[in-house]
């Protein structure tokens, strides 16, 4: 299996896409009309929940940026005890907006300073 190294804006966009994918998984479980997720563990144990922390704990995340998003959610849970889904969705939305700014040629450091 060969891995291809990407750099610059391509790498930033790949990382944004990974984080947005994670946020999109949780977004549908948020709010009063949030849908439950059914997860099956490697030992065939089935869990049905709409709790963001439980969903993230059940996921096998390999992308380093997506792992940071999971850590962000765990920090939120440790400090406040609630809002795990909200912080992931918020981070995903901010990154979605950042992607549009990258497309316009704005440097990533300027975007971060603006946020």
DSSP file (Angstrom, degrees, kcal/mol; ACC not computed):
  #  RESIDUE AA STRUCTURE BP1 BP2  ACC     N-H-->O    O-->H-N    N-H-->O    O-->H-N    TCO  KAPPA ALPHA  PHI   PSI    X-CA   Y-CA   Z-CA
    1    1 A X              0   0    0      0, 0.0     2,-0.4     0, 0.0     0, 0.0   0.000 360.0 360.0 360.0 118.0    0.0    0.0    0.0
    2    2 A X        -     0   0    0      2,-0.0     2,-0.4     0, 0.0     0, 0.0  -0.767 360.0-149.9 -97.9 141.2    1.6    3.2   -1.1
    3    3 A X        -     0   0    0     -2,-0.4     2,-0.5     2,-0.0     0, 0.0  -0.899   6.5-144.2-111.0 139.6    0.8    6.5    0.5
    4    4 A X        -     0   0    0     -2,-0.4     2,-0.5     0, 0.0    -2,-0.0  -0.870  12.6-136.8-104.1 131.2    0.9    9.8   -1.4
    5    5 A X        -     0   0    0     -2,-0.5     2,-0.3     2,-0.0     6,-0.0  -0.746  19.4-165.4 -89.6 128.1    2.1   12.9    0.5
    6    6 A X        -     0   0    0     -2,-0.5     2,-0.3     4,-0.1     0, 0.0  -0.834   6.6-168.7-110.2 152.9    0.1   16.0   -0.2
    7    7 A X    >>  +     0   0    0     -2,-0.3     3,-1.0     4,-0.0     4,-0.5  -0.879  41.5   1.3-135.8 164.8    1.2   19.5    0.7
    8    8 A X  H 3> S-     0   0    0     -2,-0.3     4,-2.0     1,-0.2     3,-0.3  -0.263 123.1  -5.4  65.5-138.4   -0.1   23.1    0.9
    9    9 A X  H 3> S+     0   0    0      1,-0.2     4,-2.8     2,-0.2    -1,-0.2   0.834 132.6  59.3 -63.8 -34.2   -3.7   23.8    0.2
   10   10 A X  H <> S+     0   0    0     -3,-1.0     4,-2.1     1,-0.2    -1,-0.2   0.914 107.6  46.1 -61.3 -41.9   -4.4   20.2   -0.9
   11   11 A X  H  X S+     0   0    0     -4,-0.5     4,-2.2    -3,-0.3    -2,-0.2   0.901 112.2  50.9 -66.8 -41.1   -3.3   19.0    2.6
   12   12 A X  H  X S+     0   0    0     -4,-2.0     4,-2.4     1,-0.2    -2,-0.2   0.921 111.3  47.8 -62.3 -43.4   -5.4   21.6    4.3
   13   13 A X  H  X S+     0   0    0     -4,-2.8     4,-2.4     2,-0.2    -1,-0.2   0.871 109.9  52.5 -66.7 -36.6   -8.5   20.7    2.3
   14   14 A X  H  X S+     0   0    0     -4,-2.1     4,-1.8     2,-0.2    -1,-0.2   0.906 111.7  46.5 -64.7 -40.7   -7.9   17.0    3.0
   15   15 A X  H  X S+     0   0    0     -4,-2.2     4,-2.0     2,-0.2    -2,-0.2   0.892 111.7  50.6 -68.2 -39.7   -7.8   17.7    6.7
   16   16 A X  H  X S+     0   0    0     -4,-2.4     4,-2.7     1,-0.2    -2,-0.2   0.911 108.7  52.7 -62.7 -42.0  -10.9   19.9    6.5
   17   17 A X  H  X S+     0   0    0     -4,-2.4     4,-2.2     1,-0.2    -1,-0.2   0.893 107.6  51.2 -62.5 -40.1  -12.7   17.2    4.7
   18   18 A X  H  X S+     0   0    0     -4,-1.8     4,-1.7     2,-0.2    -1,-0.2   0.926 113.3  44.4 -62.9 -44.8  -11.9   14.6    7.3
   19   19 A X  H  X S+     0   0    0     -4,-2.0     4,-2.3     1,-0.2    -2,-0.2   0.892 112.6  51.7 -67.8 -39.9  -13.1   16.9   10.1
   20   20 A X  H  X S+     0   0    0     -4,-2.7     4,-2.7     2,-0.2    -1,-0.2   0.875 106.4  54.6 -65.2 -36.8  -16.3   17.8    8.2
   21   21 A X  H  X S+     0   0    0     -4,-2.2     4,-1.6     2,-0.2    -1,-0.2   0.924 109.2  47.4 -62.0 -44.0  -17.1   14.2    7.6
   22   22 A X  H  X S+     0   0    0     -4,-1.7     4,-1.5     1,-0.2    -2,-0.2   0.914 112.8  49.1 -62.6 -43.4  -16.9   13.5   11.3
   23   23 A X  H  X S+     0   0    0     -4,-2.3     4,-2.4     1,-0.2    -2,-0.2   0.883 107.9  54.2 -64.2 -38.8  -19.1   16.6   12.0
   24   24 A X  H  X S+     0   0    0     -4,-2.7     4,-0.9     1,-0.2    -1,-0.2   0.835 104.1  55.5 -66.5 -31.9  -21.7   15.5    9.4
   25   25 A X  H  < S+     0   0    0     -4,-1.6     3,-0.2     1,-0.2    -1,-0.2   0.920 115.9  37.3 -64.0 -42.7  -22.0   12.1   11.1
   26   26 A X  H >< S+     0   0    0     -4,-1.5     3,-1.9     1,-0.2     4,-0.3   0.777 101.5  74.5 -81.0 -26.6  -22.9   13.8   14.4
   27   27 A X  H >< S+     0   0    0     -4,-2.4     3,-1.4     1,-0.3    -1,-0.2   0.854  91.2  56.5 -56.4 -37.8  -24.9   16.6   12.9
   28   28 A X  T 3< S+     0   0    0     -4,-0.9     7,-3.2     1,-0.3    -1,-0.3   0.600 103.4  55.2 -74.2  -9.3  -27.9   14.4   12.2
   29   29 A X  T <  S+     0   0    0     -3,-1.9     2,-0.3     5,-0.3    -1,-0.3   0.392  88.3 104.1 -99.0   3.0  -28.1   13.3   15.8
   30   30 A X    <   +     0   0    0     -3,-1.4     3,-0.3    -4,-0.3     5,-0.1  -0.626  68.5   8.0 -91.4 140.9  -28.4   16.8   17.1
   31   31 A X  S >  S-     0   0    0     -2,-0.3     3,-1.7     1,-0.2     0, 0.0  -0.156 102.4 -51.3  90.7 179.3  -31.6   18.5   18.4
   32   32 A X  T 3  S+     0   0    0      1,-0.3    -1,-0.2    -2,-0.0    -2,-0.0   0.742 138.0  44.8 -68.0 -23.0  -35.1   17.3   19.1
   33   33 A X  T 3  S+     0   0    0     -3,-0.3    -1,-0.3     2,-0.1    -2,-0.1   0.168  85.5 140.2-102.8  17.5  -35.4   15.7   15.7
   34   34 A X    <   -     0   0    0     -3,-1.7    -5,-0.3    -5,-0.2     2,-0.3  -0.318  49.3-126.6 -64.3 140.8  -32.0   14.1   15.9
   35   35 A X        -     0   0    0     -7,-3.2     2,-0.2    -5,-0.1    -1,-0.1  -0.624  17.8-117.8 -90.0 146.6  -31.7   10.6   14.6
   36   36 A X        -     0   0    0     -2,-0.3     2,-0.4    12,-0.0    14,-0.3  -0.486  23.6-138.9 -75.9 151.9  -30.3    7.7   16.6
   37   37 A X  E     -A   49   0A   0     12,-3.6    12,-2.3    -2,-0.2     2,-0.6  -0.928   5.2-147.7-112.6 138.9  -27.2    5.9   15.3
   38   38 A X  E     -A   48   0A   0     -2,-0.4     2,-0.4    10,-0.2    10,-0.2  -0.934  19.4-174.5-107.5 121.0  -26.8    2.2   15.4
   39   39 A X  E     -A   47   0A   0      8,-3.2     8,-2.9    -2,-0.6     2,-0.5  -0.925  13.0-155.6-118.8 141.0  -23.2    1.0   15.9
   40   40 A X  E     -A   46   0A   0     -2,-0.4     6,-0.2     6,-0.2     2,-0.0  -0.968  14.6-144.5-116.8 122.3  -21.9   -2.5   15.8
   41   41 A X    >   -     0   0    0      4,-2.7     3,-2.1    -2,-0.5    17,-0.0  -0.290  33.2 -98.5 -78.1 167.4  -18.7   -3.3   17.7
   42   42 A X  T 3  S+     0   0    0      1,-0.3    -1,-0.1     2,-0.1    -2,-0.0   0.791 126.5  54.5 -58.2 -27.2  -16.1   -5.8   16.5
   43   43 A X  T 3  S-     0   0    0      2,-0.1    -1,-0.3     1,-0.0    -2,-0.1   0.126 123.9-105.2 -94.7  23.2  -17.6   -8.4   18.9
   44   44 A X    <   +     0   0    0     -3,-2.1     2,-0.5     1,-0.2    -2,-0.1   0.665  68.7 151.0  67.2  21.9  -21.1   -7.8   17.3
   45   45 A X        -     0   0    0      2,-0.0    -4,-2.7     1,-0.0     2,-0.4  -0.741  36.9-143.0 -83.2 129.5  -22.5   -5.8   20.3
   46   46 A X  E     -A   40   0A   0     -2,-0.5     2,-0.4    -6,-0.2    -6,-0.2  -0.795  17.9-175.0 -99.5 132.0  -25.1   -3.4   19.0
   47   47 A X  E     -A   39   0A   0     -8,-2.9    -8,-3.2    -2,-0.4     2,-0.5  -0.994   6.2-166.8-125.8 130.4  -25.5    0.1   20.5
   48   48 A X  E     +A   38   0A   0     -2,-0.4     2,-0.3   -10,-0.2   -10,-0.2  -0.976  30.8 133.7-117.2 121.4  -28.2    2.5   19.6
   49   49 A X  E     -A   37   0A   0    -12,-2.3   -12,-3.6    -2,-0.5    -2,-0.1  -0.982  49.7-153.1-157.4 161.8  -27.7    6.1   20.7
   50   50 A X        +     0   0    0     -2,-0.3     2,-0.5   -14,-0.3    -1,-0.1   0.158  62.0 120.3-121.8  13.9  -27.9    9.8   19.7
   51   51 A X     >  -     0   0    0      1,-0.1     4,-2.3   -14,-0.1     5,-0.2  -0.694  57.3-148.3 -81.5 122.4  -25.2   10.8   22.3
   52   52 A X  H  > S+     0   0    0     -2,-0.5     4,-2.6     1,-0.2     5,-0.2   0.872  95.1  52.9 -59.8 -41.0  -22.3   12.4   20.5
   53   53 A X  H  > S+     0   0    0      1,-0.2     4,-2.1     2,-0.2    -1,-0.2   0.905 111.2  46.7 -63.5 -41.5  -19.7   11.2   23.1
   54   54 A X  H  > S+     0   0    0      2,-0.2     4,-1.6     1,-0.2    -1,-0.2   0.900 112.2  50.5 -67.0 -40.8  -20.9    7.6   22.8
   55   55 A X  H  X S+     0   0    0     -4,-2.3     4,-0.9     1,-0.2    -2,-0.2   0.932 112.3  46.4 -62.8 -46.3  -20.9    7.8   19.0
   56   56 A X  H  < S+     0   0    0     -4,-2.6     3,-0.5     1,-0.2    -1,-0.2   0.870 109.9  53.8 -66.3 -36.7  -17.3    9.2   18.9
   57   57 A X  H  < S+     0   0    0     -4,-2.1    -1,-0.2     1,-0.2    -2,-0.2   0.837 108.9  50.3 -64.5 -31.3  -16.1    6.6   21.4
   58   58 A X  H  < S+     0   0    0     -4,-1.6     2,-0.2    -3,-0.2    -1,-0.2   0.675  94.6  91.0 -80.8 -17.3  -17.5    3.8   19.2
   59   59 A X  S  < S-     0   0    0     -4,-0.9     2,-1.0    -3,-0.5   -20,-0.0  -0.554  71.6-138.4 -84.2 143.6  -15.8    5.1   16.1
   60   60 A X        -     0   0    0     -2,-0.2     2,-0.5     2,-0.0    -3,-0.1  -0.831  29.1-171.3 -98.4  95.5  -12.3    4.0   15.0
   61   61 A X        +     0   0    0     -2,-1.0    -2,-0.0    -5,-0.2    -5,-0.0  -0.775  19.2 166.8 -96.1 127.4  -10.8    7.3   13.8
   62   62 A X        +     0   0    0     -2,-0.5     2,-0.2     5,-0.0    -1,-0.1   0.712  46.5  96.3-109.5 -29.7   -7.5    7.2   12.0
   63   63 A X  S  > S-     0   0    0      1,-0.1     4,-2.2   -45,-0.1     5,-0.2  -0.445  71.1-137.0 -66.5 131.6   -7.1   10.6   10.5
   64   64 A X  H  > S+     0   0    0      1,-0.2     4,-1.5     2,-0.2    -1,-0.1   0.857 103.2  47.9 -59.8 -37.0   -5.0   12.9   12.8
   65   65 A X  H  > S+     0   0    0      2,-0.2     4,-1.8     1,-0.2    -1,-0.2   0.904 110.6  50.6 -71.8 -40.3   -7.2   15.9   12.4
   66   66 A X  H  > S+     0   0    0      1,-0.2     4,-2.1     2,-0.2    -2,-0.2   0.867 107.4  55.4 -63.5 -34.7  -10.3   13.9   13.0
   67   67 A X  H  X S+     0   0    0     -4,-2.2     4,-2.5     1,-0.2    -1,-0.2   0.877 104.4  53.6 -64.2 -36.8   -8.6   12.5   16.2
   68   68 A X  H  X S+     0   0    0     -4,-1.5     4,-2.4     2,-0.2    -1,-0.2   0.889 107.2  51.0 -62.7 -38.5   -8.1   16.2   17.3
   69   69 A X  H  X S+     0   0    0     -4,-1.8     4,-2.1     2,-0.2    -2,-0.2   0.903 109.8  49.7 -65.2 -40.9  -11.9   16.7   16.8
   70   70 A X  H  X S+     0   0    0     -4,-2.1     4,-2.2     2,-0.2    -2,-0.2   0.913 111.0  49.7 -62.7 -42.6  -12.6   13.6   19.0
   71   71 A X  H  X S+     0   0    0     -4,-2.5     4,-2.5     2,-0.2    -2,-0.2   0.874 107.5  54.8 -63.8 -37.2  -10.2   15.0   21.6
   72   72 A X  H  X S+     0   0    0     -4,-2.4     4,-2.1     2,-0.2    -1,-0.2   0.919 109.0  47.9 -59.2 -44.5  -12.0   18.3   21.5
   73   73 A X  H  X S+     0   0    0     -4,-2.1     4,-2.2     1,-0.2    -2,-0.2   0.895 111.0  50.2 -64.7 -41.1  -15.2   16.6   22.2
   74   74 A X  H  X S+     0   0    0     -4,-2.2     4,-2.6     2,-0.2    -1,-0.2   0.884 109.1  51.9 -66.0 -37.8  -13.7   14.6   25.1
   75   75 A X  H  X S+     0   0    0     -4,-2.5     4,-2.6     2,-0.2     5,-0.3   0.910 109.1  50.4 -63.5 -41.6  -12.3   17.8   26.6
   76   76 A X  H  X>S+     0   0    0     -4,-2.1     4,-2.7     1,-0.2     5,-1.4   0.917 112.0  47.6 -60.6 -43.9  -15.7   19.4   26.4
   77   77 A X  H  <5S+     0   0    0     -4,-2.2    -2,-0.2     3,-0.2    -1,-0.2   0.896 113.4  47.9 -65.3 -41.1  -17.2   16.3   28.1
   78   78 A X  H  <5S+     0   0    0     -4,-2.6    -2,-0.2     1,-0.1    -1,-0.2   0.899 120.4  36.1 -67.0 -41.6  -14.5   16.4   30.8
   79   79 A X  H  <5S+     0   0    0     -4,-2.6    -2,-0.2    -5,-0.2    -3,-0.2   0.908 138.8  10.4 -80.6 -43.3  -14.8   20.1   31.6
   80   80 A X  T  <5S-     0   0    0     -4,-2.7    -3,-0.2    -5,-0.3    -2,-0.1   0.762  83.6-134.6-109.8 -35.8  -18.6   20.7   31.1
   81   81 A X  S   <S+     0   0    0     -5,-1.4     2,-0.3     1,-0.2    -4,-0.2   0.470  79.6  53.6  90.6   2.0  -20.2   17.3   30.9
   82   82 A X  S    S+     0   0    0     -6,-0.6    -1,-0.2     1,-0.1    -2,-0.2  -0.960  72.0  60.8-156.5 167.0  -22.3   18.3   27.9
   83   83 A X     >  +     0   0    0     -2,-0.3     4,-2.2    -3,-0.1     5,-0.2   0.654  53.8 136.8  86.5  16.1  -22.1   19.8   24.5
   84   84 A X  H  > S+     0   0    0      1,-0.2     4,-1.3     2,-0.2     5,-0.1   0.911  76.5  43.5 -64.6 -41.8  -19.9   17.2   22.9
   85   85 A X  H  > S+     0   0    0      1,-0.2     4,-2.5     2,-0.2     5,-0.2   0.912 111.4  55.8 -68.1 -41.6  -22.0   17.0   19.7
   86   86 A X  H  > S+     0   0    0      1,-0.2     4,-2.7     2,-0.2    -2,-0.2   0.886 105.5  49.5 -60.3 -42.4  -22.3   20.8   19.5
   87   87 A X  H  X S+     0   0    0     -4,-2.2     4,-2.4     2,-0.2    -1,-0.2   0.868 111.9  49.2 -68.5 -33.6  -18.5   21.5   19.6
   88   88 A X  H  X S+     0   0    0     -4,-1.3     4,-2.3    -5,-0.2    -2,-0.2   0.924 113.5  45.7 -69.1 -43.4  -17.9   18.9   16.8
   89   89 A X  H  X S+     0   0    0     -4,-2.5     4,-2.2     2,-0.2    -2,-0.2   0.895 113.4  50.5 -65.8 -40.4  -20.6   20.4   14.7
   90   90 A X  H  X S+     0   0    0     -4,-2.7     4,-2.6    -5,-0.2     5,-0.2   0.932 111.1  48.0 -62.7 -46.4  -19.3   24.0   15.4
   91   91 A X  H  X S+     0   0    0     -4,-2.4     4,-2.3     1,-0.2    -2,-0.2   0.906 111.3  51.3 -61.3 -41.3  -15.8   23.0   14.5
   92   92 A X  H  X S+     0   0    0     -4,-2.3     4,-1.8     2,-0.2    -1,-0.2   0.886 110.5  48.7 -62.6 -39.1  -17.0   21.4   11.3
   93   93 A X  H  X S+     0   0    0     -4,-2.2     4,-2.1     2,-0.2    -2,-0.2   0.904 110.6  50.1 -68.2 -41.8  -18.9   24.5   10.3
   94   94 A X  H  X S+     0   0    0     -4,-2.6     4,-2.2     1,-0.2    -2,-0.2   0.913 112.0  48.2 -61.7 -41.8  -15.9   26.8   11.0
   95   95 A X  H  X S+     0   0    0     -4,-2.3     4,-2.0     2,-0.2    -1,-0.2   0.847 107.3  55.9 -68.8 -32.5  -13.8   24.5    8.9
   96   96 A X  H  X S+     0   0    0     -4,-1.8     4,-1.3     2,-0.2    -1,-0.2   0.916 110.4  45.1 -63.1 -42.6  -16.4   24.5    6.1
   97   97 A X  H  X S+     0   0    0     -4,-2.1     4,-1.6     1,-0.2    -2,-0.2   0.879 110.1  55.3 -67.3 -37.6  -16.2   28.3    6.0
   98   98 A X  H  X S+     0   0    0     -4,-2.2     4,-2.4     1,-0.2    -2,-0.2   0.865 101.5  58.2 -63.2 -36.2  -12.4   28.2    6.1
   99   99 A X  H  X S+     0   0    0     -4,-2.0     4,-2.0     1,-0.2    -1,-0.2   0.905 104.7  50.4 -61.9 -41.1  -12.4   26.0    3.1
  100  100 A X  H  X S+     0   0    0     -4,-1.3     4,-1.0     1,-0.2    -1,-0.2   0.880 110.6  49.4 -63.1 -37.9  -14.3   28.6    1.1
  101  101 A X  H  <>S+     0   0    0     -4,-1.6     5,-2.1     2,-0.2     3,-0.3   0.869 107.9  53.5 -70.1 -36.0  -11.7   31.2    2.2
  102  102 A X  H ><5S+     0   0    0     -4,-2.4     3,-1.7     1,-0.2    -2,-0.2   0.897 104.6  56.2 -62.0 -39.3   -8.8   29.0    1.2
  103  103 A X  H 3<5S+     0   0    0     -4,-2.0    -1,-0.2     1,-0.3    -2,-0.2   0.804 102.9  55.3 -62.1 -28.7  -10.5   28.7   -2.3
  104  104 A X  T 3<5S-     0   0    0     -4,-1.0    -1,-0.3    -3,-0.3    -2,-0.2   0.474 124.3-105.2 -83.7  -1.5  -10.3   32.5   -2.5
  105  105 A X  T < 5 +     0   0    0     -3,-1.7     2,-0.3     1,-0.3    -3,-0.2   0.590  68.1 149.6  92.3  11.4   -6.6   32.4   -1.8
  106  106 A X      < -     0   0    0     -5,-2.1    -1,-0.3     1,-0.1    -2,-0.1  -0.627  51.3-111.4 -80.4 136.0   -6.6   33.6    1.8
  107  107 A X     >  -     0   0    0     -2,-0.3     4,-1.9     1,-0.1     3,-0.4  -0.359  18.5-123.5 -68.9 144.4   -3.7   32.2    3.8
  108  108 A X  H  > S+     0   0    0      1,-0.2     4,-2.4     2,-0.2     5,-0.2   0.819 110.3  56.4 -58.2 -35.0   -4.6   29.7    6.5
  109  109 A X  H  > S+     0   0    0      2,-0.2     4,-2.4     1,-0.2    -1,-0.2   0.903 106.6  49.6 -65.1 -40.4   -2.9   31.8    9.2
  110  110 A X  H  > S+     0   0    0     -3,-0.4     4,-2.2     2,-0.2    -2,-0.2   0.892 110.0  51.5 -64.5 -39.3   -5.1   34.8    8.3
  111  111 A X  H  X S+     0   0    0     -4,-1.9     4,-1.9     2,-0.2    -2,-0.2   0.939 110.5  48.2 -62.6 -46.1   -8.2   32.6    8.5
  112  112 A X  H  < S+     0   0    0     -4,-2.4    -2,-0.2     1,-0.2    -1,-0.2   0.905 111.3  50.1 -62.5 -41.7   -7.2   31.3   12.0
  113  113 A X  H  < S+     0   0    0     -4,-2.4    -1,-0.2     1,-0.2    -2,-0.2   0.882 109.2  53.0 -63.5 -36.8   -6.5   34.8   13.2
  114  114 A X  H  <        0   0    0     -4,-2.2    -1,-0.2     1,-0.3    -2,-0.2   0.850 360.0 360.0 -67.1 -34.7   -9.9   35.9   11.9
  115  115 A X     <        0   0    0     -4,-1.9    -1,-0.3    -5,-0.1    -2,-0.2   0.497 360.0 360.0 -73.1 360.0  -11.7   33.2   13.7
